[in-house]
């Protein structure tokens, strides 16, 4: 692999492990909530498993960005009723698996609403807050809730999938800079308005 590809293996591991925890399977409906780098990784691995992926976010630019990976279905959570939109896409069945990568307690609680009967919900993002759960809904739909953290022995599989072109890392790197540029550009890169997905720092020419 190239250095660029290798630099992304660890980040991809988090999404890969989340999809594995959720047991995402071919032809299932998988909803990914929040498409920062972690949600982007989860989306790519869910697509690689052959799932029908629906991506939910509040940022229209992120929703546009994610389509280049082959995502057909996106929902803007600020403009649409997410549960209703998912129901329309799935023929009323809702999702087999929901992966919430927001790290937002409110969003994580609402993510249970997107799963159909006996669905799986995976909390990928972390929050220090307590997450409210609608217990009647949780029990009525017989949902299964998973936590996922980091990755476990996934690097060889991820490297192989990149080698096989099942995972495309090319669009991930949106910014490049040399090491000496970091002090002057760091604040710009961490600004949400900078549209950074991943920035690569070169330590030698």
N, C-alpha and C positions, 0 to 999 in steps of 0.2 A: 504494500500500500504506500501511497505518498504520505509525506509528513502531514499534509492537511487532513487526509483521511484518518490517520492515526491519532491526531490531536482530538478528534471527535468521538473516539471509541468509548471513553469513560462517560461522557454525557449521554451517548446513545444507550449505554448500559442501564440507565435508570428507566427509560421508556421501555426497553426490551423486557426488563424484569417485571414492570407493571403489567404489560400485556400477557406475560407468562402467568403471573398471579391471577389475572382475570380469566385465564383459560380461553382467550379469544380464538374463535374457530372460523373456518371458511364459511361464507354466506350468512354469518350472523350479522346483526345490526350492532355496531359499536359506536357509542357516542363519546367523543373526547371533548372535555370542557376545559378551555384555557389552552391557547397554543403559543405559549412562550417556548423556549428551547426544550423543556421537559415534555410538554404536551405535543410539540412537533415530533419528538422522538417516539412517543407512544403512538402517534398517528401513523408514522412510517411503518412501525412494526405490526400494527393492526392491519394495515393495508397489505403488508407482506404475507400475513396469515390468510388473506383472501376475504376479510370482513368487508361489509358495506359500512363505510365510516362516515359519520356525521360529525362535523366540527362546530363547536359553539364557542363564541367569544364576543366581547363587547367592542373590539377594535376592528373596524372594517378593513384596515390595511393588513392586519394579520390574516384575516379571512381570505383576502385576495392572494396574499403570499402563499398560503397553504395549498391553494388549488394547483400550483405547479407540480405538486407531488402526486397528483392523480385523484385528489379529493373531489368528489362530485357534489357533495351536499354540505352546505355551510349555513349556519343560523346566527344572525346578529341578535344577541340577547338584549340589546337596548331597544331594538325595533320590533321584535317578534315575541309572542308567547312561546317559549321554548318547548314546553310539554306538548302543546297543541301542534307545533311545527313538526316535532319528532313523530307524533301520532299520525300525522298526514303522510309522512314519508314511509312509515313502516306499516301502513294499512291498519292502524289502530293498535298494533301490538306493543309499541314502544321498543326500548332497546333490550337486547340480550345482555349486554355489558356496558357499563358506564365508567369511564376513567376520568376522574376530576383532578386536574393538574394545576388548579388555581392557587392552592394554599390559603384560600379564603373561607373562613368558617361558615359564612352564610351560603356561599355557593356550594360547599361540600354538603351541607344539610339539604339543600334543594336538589342535589344530584340524585337522591333516591327517587324523586318524582319522575325521572326520565327512564327508569328501568321498568320493564314489564314483569309479569308474574314469573316467579322463580329466577329473576334476573340477578346479575352480579354487579356490585358497585365497588370500584377500586379507588381508594383515596391515595393519590400519588403525591400531591402537594402536602406540605406540613404546615400546621398552624399551632401557635401556643395557646389559642383560645379553645374553650369548650365548643363542641359542634352540636347544635340542636338537631334532634332526630324526631321525625313524625312517627312515633311508635305504632299507632294504628295502621298507617300505610305500610310500614316496614313488615309488620306481621301479616297484614291482609295479602300482600303480594309475595310473601315468603321469600324475601330477598336475602342475599348473602353479601356481607360487607367484608372487604379485604383492606388491609393496610399493606403498603409496599414501601420498602426503604432501600435505597442504593441498588446494588445488583449482586448476584451471586454466581460466580463462575461463568459469566456470560461473554467475556471478552473473545474467546476463540470462536464462538458462534457468530458474534457480531462481525468480526473480521472476515469470516468466511462469507457472510451475507453481503458484505461490501464487495468482496472479490467477485462474487457471483452477480453483481449489479442488482441485487434485490433491495439494497438500501443505497440511496443516492445522497451523498453528503455535499455535492457541489453547491447547491443554493444556500447552505448553512452559513458559509463564510461571507459576511456582508461588508466587513471592514478589515483592513490590513494596516499595520504600522510597524516601524522598527522600534527596538527597545528604547532608544534614546528619545523617541517621540512620546512615550507613555506619560511622563509627568505633565507635559503640556496638553495632552489630549484626553487624559483620563476622565475628567469631569464631563467632557462632551460625550464620551462613549457610554457612561452610565446614565445619561439623561434619557428618559423614556422617549423623548422626541427624536432621538438620534436614529431610531429604527434599526438598532443593532440586533442581530440574531446571535452571531458569534464573531468576535474580533480575534484575529491571529496576530501575535506579536513575534516578529523575527528577531532572534538574538544574535544572528550573524548574517553577513551578506553572502 
